[in-house]
């Protein structure tokens, strides 16, 4: 489920039942601009449609009948994001925590505490599937070693980093053993002195690791055993040097095992990769690029910068895996939402990496792989090799002029593959060009983009041709609804979990011959690596590899929202993906996510009860969005 930022909580708390407030009043109350108020209200309504109502010429009010309010705390704030850290700190600080006492301390009901514990457990599961908060005899306990407990605490703090705007002052209340700003000042000086090149979020994450270590040691919770870690001599030297200043400034004494733990933290920040491992990863990257070209028709072989950057990233990731110290990614939500297809390719790469390292990668780390692919694709779109065929029944001089103009296009490498007569259409097809430029309408339709140049090629013609080459726009508009089938449309389905929902749909696909019996298992395997739930109550489950018998999309509208990896989902588009190449179907995924990014559109679709009405609503909205 989506949660609110601290500023959004304060905004919601301004409202009382049936009270109308203007943007000006809210601006003065929160001491932010009216524009920011309107932006925050729009963001809230994108997550929870019409939670804040706009009353024409009057202002805003909260819709107290909105069903999402039943999932909020009694004080109307949030499902407890701001309490997560307090709850986990209390549970980690003692062997067992009294359930009722914790509820009283937080001034929340038992049902609200249960919801928050469930949300925390879902976050913990992403970092360590073997750890969970459990309730036994009204006592809350959490399993795991001291090292694992610290990792979970740090992970939850990093999870809040974007909400705290990377400001360490927001963490001060959680630490009594040190002044976190003094710790920051010491680490920045140390980092500069030792030439450690760290990004801002890495610095904050490292400081949080150290602050948690000091807090835990001060409470008598020390690490007694670290298995499988062998810090390099350089990491050990850094740790001992850092500890020297740490003990002087913060009067702390660390055991030998804690020093080993500190060395492991530094191991994640420096590289000790040998030549053999570099060559192994070069081979691994080559294999990945072959797979990507085959699976996704994306050729990255010629981009040497991409390969080198990915190599550096993988070597760093290898280091982080060995030190069990991973990066957080404050951009992960935007990456998944705005670049779903590239993120999907990254999930495929992550699966290969996990098989290689026997380590489960977090969504945050997968997001960084996506950033590298985004950069490579951007280069492809703005400077790439394109094959052009010209169909010309007229003067060769006109063709020569067109060739010269196209060759002068600075950010495209254009190959004029051939010039043909209108009677050589079969030869045109054999060339498999990216575009056909013809001076007359062709006698038959092609699956290749065709631009008809009427008369002498003018500047506008050149601009349109280059635009087509850059954006790969085909002459046929992709109609998303053509992939839906009435026999795969289901409404008012009553299920309690994502597993039940996936099982229901896959069973229908199996009955109708769209997939094999193991398709459900492959979708669930994909969900374990990176869940397919997006905001706005929709999910698009699918396997990592294309293995269905036929391409199709099953639509399932649930009777009630279900929890899908900490998000509420009621609208499901389950993809059946076949190995057969279908360019339009490949583009469907990205277009669908873009369409459903509009919360009002999702709300309309969830109300439909029959296939024809759903298709009409979908088609109407598609025509407005594309």
N, C-alpha and C positions, 0 to 999 in steps of 0.2 A: 504494500500500500504506500502511496505517496505521502510524504510528511511535510510539515510546514517549516519554513525558516523562522528564526527568532523574531525577525521583523514582521513576518506575516502573522505570527502568534499575537504580537502586540496589537496589530491592526484589528484582528478578529475580536480581541478583548475590549476594544473600544465600543463595540455594539452591545446594546441591550435589546431584549425582545420588543419587536414592533417599532424600534427607534430608527429614524432616518437621519443620516449624517451626510453632510456635503464633503467633497474632496478638500475644500478649504478648512473645514473643521478638523478633519482627520490629519491634514497637513500640520496644523498648529499643535494638535495633540501629540503627534509622533515626531515633530520637528524635522520633517522631510518635505520635499517639494510635492506639489499637487500632481505633477507628472509621474513622480515615483509612486504615489498613492494609486494612480490609475493603472500603472504598469503592474503593481503588486496584485491589484484586484483582478486584472486580466489573467495573471499567472495562476492565481487561486482558482478562478473559474475554468481555466483550461484543465486543471487537475480534477476539480469537483464542479461539474457544470452547474451554473446558476446558484452556487452557494451564497454569493453576494449579489443581490438583485439591484439593478439600476432603475430608479424611479424617475421618469422623465421630469425634468425641470425642478426636481426636489433633492435628489442625492442617492444614497445607497442604504440598503438594509440587508440583514441576514435572513435568508429563507429558513425559518425554524422548522419547516416540513421537509427540508432536504434530507434524504435517507442517510447521507454521509454523516450527519450529526449524531446518529445513533452509534457511530464508531469512534466518536471523539470522547475526550475526557469530560468529566462532569463540569469542569470549569470552562469548557468550550475552547480549550486551547489546541491541543494536538494529541496524537496517540502516544505521546510520551518520548519523543525524540530527545528533548532536553533532559529527560530523567534517565535515559539509558545509562549514561556514564555513572550517575549516582547509584543506580541499582547494581550495576556490575561491580562497582567499587566496594559496595557493602557486602556483596556475596563473596568477592575474592578476598576480602580482608579477614574473614573468619571461616572456620571449618563448616559452620552451618548458620543460616540466617533465619530468624523466626518470620514466617510468612505473614502472619497477622500484624506483627510489630512493624514490618516494612510497609505494609499497606497503611497503617496509621501514621507512620512518619511522613509518608508522601501525600496524605489526605486524599486518597483515592479508594474506590471500591475494590473488592476482591476480583470482580470480573474485569475491571480495567487493568489491574495488576497482572492478571492472567494474560490479557492481550499483549501487554508490554513485554512480559517474559517470553511469550511466543515470538514476538518480533525480534527480540534480542537473540533468541536461539536460532532464528533463520539467518541473522547476520553472522553469528558464530559459526554456523554450519559452512558458510562460504569460505571461512578461513581455516577451520579445522572440523571436518565432518565427525570426528570421534569425540568432540566435546559438546556437552549440553548442560543447561541448568535443569535440575530435576527437583521435584517436590516429594519429600518423604516424611510422613507423619507431621505435616505442616511445617517442615524445615526445608529451606532451599539450600541445595548443595551443587557444586560444580566439580566435575572430574578433571583430570589432567595434571601434568607436572607443573612445577613452579615456572619453568621456562615457557610452557604452553600458556599458562595463565597470563604471563606478561605479554605474550604475543597477542592474545585476544584483547587485552585491555588497550594495548597500543593500536590494534586494528580498529577497535570501536572509536577511539579518539581520532584516528585518521579518517574514519568514516564521516566524522563531523567537520573535518577541516574546511571544506568549502563553505559550510554554513557559518563558520566562525571567521570567514574572510582571512584565513591564514594568520589570525591575530592570537599570539600566545597568551595575551592578557585574559582571554576567555577561558583559559584552562587553569588559572591560578587557584581557584577554589578547590581543585582536586588534589593539590599537593601541599602538604604541611612540612615536609622534610627539607625543602629547598625553595628558594625564590626562583621561579622559572625564568624570569627576565635576566637575573644574574647568571643563571646557567646558560642562557642564550648568548650573553655577552662573552662568557668564557669560551664557549664552543666556537663562536665566530672568530675570535682571536686565534684559537688553536688551529682552526681550519685554514685560516689565512697563512699562518706561520708554516704549516706543513703542506701548503699548496694543494689542499683537497678541493677538487672541482665538483661541488654539489649544487643541485638545483634547489630552489626555495623550499619545495615541499619535502625534499629529501632532508634538508636541514631541520625542518620542523619535526619530521618523523623521528630523526635521530635524537633530537632534544627530548622528545616525549619518551623514547625508549630509556634514556638515561634518567629522566625524572621519575619514571615508574620504577626503575631499578633502585634508585635511592629510597623511594617511598617504601618499597617492599622490604628492602634490607633493614630499614629503620624499624619496621614492624616485626622483624624476626623471620621474615619469609625469604630464605636464601636458597639459591640453586645448589643442589648437592650432587648432581650428576648431569653431564652433557655427553651424549653418545653420538658418535659418527662425525664430529666436527674436528678438523685439524687446521687451525688458523695458521697462516703463513708467518714467517719470522717478521716480516714487515708489519703485519697486522698486530702481532704481539708487542712489537716495539712501540707502535702508535698507542696501543691500549695502556702500556705501562707509563708512557710519557703523559698521556691524558689523565691517568689516575693520580699521578704525582700532583698535578695542579688541582684536581678534583678534591683530593684529601685535604689540601691546604685551605681551599676556599670554602668547602662545605663540611669539613671535619667528619669525613666518612672513612670507615675502614672496610675494605673489601677482602673477602677470602680468595684463595687461589682459584677456586671454581668460579667465583664471580668475575675475576680477572679474565678467565678463559671465555666467559660469556661476553665480556666487554670486547675481547679480541675478535669474537665471532661477529659482533656488530660492526666493527671496523672492516672485517673481511668483505662485507657487502658493499663497502665504499671504495675499495681498491682492487686492482686486478693482478692476478698472478698466473695468468693463462699461458700455457706452454704452446710451442709451435705445433705439436701433434694435435692438440685440441682445436687450434685454429683451422687446421686442414680438415679435421673431422666436421667442423661446422660449415666449412665451405662446401663440402660434399653434401651435407644435410640441406643447405640452402638451395643447391642445384636440384636436388630431388624434389624439394618443395615447389620450386618454380615450374618444374615439369608437371607436377600434380595440379597446380593452379591453372596452368594453361589448358590441361585436359578437362578439369572439373568446371572451370569458370570462364574459359576462353579468354584469359587475360595473360598476355605475353610480356613478361618482365625480364627476359633474358638479356636484352640489350642495355638495360639500365645498370651500369656498373656502380653508380652512386648508391642506388637502392641496395644492391648486394653488399656493398661495404658497410653501409649504415645498419643493415639488418645483422650483419656479422658482429659489429660492435655491440649491438643491442643483445644478441644472443649470448655473447661472451659475458656481458654484464649480468644477464639473467641467469646464466650458469653459475656465476659467482653468488648471486642472491639465493639461488636454490641451495647451494652448499652451505651457506650461512643462515638459511631459513629466515631471510630478512627481505621482504618484498616491498615494492613501491605501491603507494596509493595513487589514485588517478582522479583528480577532481573534475576531469572532463568526460568521464566514462558515460554519464547519462546522455550528454549531447552527442557523443560519438555514436552510441547505439541508435539514437533517435534520428539523426540526420544522415548517417552513413551506414544503414543497416546491411547492405550487400557487402561492403568492404569489411564490416565487422564480422559478418558471417565467414568471409575468407579467413579472417584472423582466428576465428574459432577453429576452423579446419587446421590451421598451422599450429594452434595451441594443442589440439588433439595429438598431432605428430610429435610435438615437443614433450607432451606428457608421457607418451609411449617411450620416448627416448630417455627421459630423466626419472620416470616413475614418480612424478610429483604433480599434484593438482595445481594448476595455475589459477590465480584469482582473475575475476573480470577486469580488475584494474590493470593487471599486466597484459591481458589480451588487448585492452584498449590502446596500449602503447604500440603494439604490433600494427594495429589499424592505422595509427598516425603515420607510420612508415609507408604503408600501402597507399594511403591518401596522397602522400607527397609524390609517389611514383606515378599514380594515376593522373594526378594534376599535370605532371610533365608530359605524359602521353597525350593528354587532351590539348595541350598548348604547343607541343613541338613533337610531331610524330610523322611516321611514314604512311603515306596514303597512295593507293593505286587508283588511277583515273583512266576511264575509257571514253573516247569521243566517237559519237556516231554522227557522220557528216556527209550529206549528199551534195554539198556545195564546194566552194573554192577552198583549195588547200591553204591559201594565204590567210583566210580567216582562222583556220585551225592553228597555223603557225603563230598568229597574233595571240590567240587564246593560250597556247602553250607558254609563250614568253611571259604573259601576265601571271599565270598560275605559278610558274617557276620562281617568280619574284616574291612570292608569299614567304615572309621571313621566318615564321614560326611553324611552317609545315614543310616536310620533305615529300614532294609530290613526284610520283613516277607516272608519266603518261604511258600506260602499258600498251596502248594500241589505238589506231583510228580505223573504224570499220564502216561499212555500208549498212544501210537499213536491211539489207538482205543477209547480213551475217550475224543475226541475233544470237545464234547458237554459239558462235565464237566469242561473243561478248560475255555470255554466261560462263564459258570455260575460263575466262580470265579472272573471274571472281573479284571484280574491282570494288572499291569502297563506294564509288559513285559513277554513274554514267551521265555524261553531258551530251545531249542531243540537240540538233538544230531543228528537228521536227518531232512531232509526237510519234512514239514508237508504235508499231502495229500490234504489239502484245505486251501485257503487263509483266513486269519482272519483280523478283524478290529483292532486287538491288535498288537503292535510292536512285531516282532519275531526275535530273534537272533539265528542263526544256528551255533552251535559249532562243528566244524569238528574234531573229535577225542578228545584227552585228553585236558581239558581246560588249555590254556597257559596264560601267563601274558598279552599278547596282547588281548586275548579274554576277560579277566576281565576288561581291560581298556575300551574296546568298549562297554561292557555291562553297566558299570558304566556311561559312557558318554551318552548312550541312556536313562538311568534312570534319569540323571540330566537334560537333555535337552528336554525330552519328544518327541524326534524325532520319527516319525512314519515311517513304512516301505514304505508308499505311499507318494511321493513328492506332495506337495500342488501346484496345477497348478492354478494360479490366473485367467487365462483366462476362465477357466471352469465355472466361475460365471457370465460371461458376456453373453448377449443375443442380437441377431441381432435386434429383435423388440424393444429393449430398448436402441438402439444406435442412437444418433441424432447429426447432424453437422450443422454448419452455422446458429445456432439459434440466432435470433435477439431479445434480451431482454435488459431492461435498469436497472434492479436491481436484487438483490438476491431473493427478494420476487417473482418477475416475473419468474425467472429461476426455483425456487422451485415449483411454481404453475404449470408451464409447464410440468415438469417431473412427479410430483405427479399425474397430470391429466392423463398422459399416463399410469402410473402404475395402476391407478384406472380402466381405460378402459380395461386393459388387465388382471385384476383380481388379481394383486399382493398385493393390500392393500385396506383398507376401506376408506370411504370419509373423515375421520378425520385425516388421516395420515399426510397431509400437515400441519394441525394445530399443530400436535405434533412435527414436525420437526422445525417449527417456534418457538415453546415454548423452544426447546432445544437451538436454536440460541440466544434467549434472555439471557439465562444463560451463555453460552460460545460459541462464534462463531466457526464454523468448517472450516474457511478459514486458509490455511497454506501458507507458502511462495511458491515461484516458480509457481504462477498463478493457483493453484489448490485448490479445496474445496471438502470436503467429508461430505455433510449434512446427518443427520440421527436423529431419535428421541432418547430420553433417554432410554425408555423401548422398548423391542422387541415386536412389535405389528402388524407386517405385516402378510399376509396370507402365503407368501412363500419367501424364501431367494433369493435375486437377486441384481445385481448392474446395475444401469442405467448410461450410459456414455453420457455426453452432452458437445459438443465442441461449444463454443459461437462464433458468427461472430466477436464481438468486446469484449475487456475486460470490465468487470463491477466492480464497487467498492463494496467490500464485507467486511464491518467493517474495513475500512481503509487499505484494501489490494486489489490489482488488481487480478481478477480471470477470467480465460477463459476456464478452463477445470474442469468439475464437475463430480464427482462419487457419485451419490446418492444411499445410501444403503436402501434396503428393508430388514428389520430384523424381522424374525418370532420367536416366543417363542420356537419352536422346536430346540433341542440341535443339533448343527452341529459344531464339533471341528474345521474342516477345515475352515468353514466360519468365525468362531471367530478369527482365526489366520490371515485371509485375511486382515483385517483392518490394523493391525500393519505392515504386509509385504508391503501393498500398499503404506503406508506413507513412508516406507523406500525406496521403489523403486523411488517414485516421489520426493524424496529429491535431486535427481540429476537433475539440471536445464536443462541440454542438453537433457535428456530423455523426459521431459515435452514438450520441444520445438518441438521435433520430433513428439510426439503424437498430438500436436495441429495442425500440418500441414495436418494430414490425413483427407481424405474426404469420405471414405467408410469403412464399418465394417471390411472387410477382410484385408485391408491395415493396419487399426488400430491394429487389432489383431496380425498381423505379426510383426509390429513394437514393440508392447507390449511384445510379446513372445520372440523376439530376445533379447530385453533389459532385460527381466526377467531372461533369461538363463545366461546372463553375470553378473547379480547382485546377484543371489542366489547361 
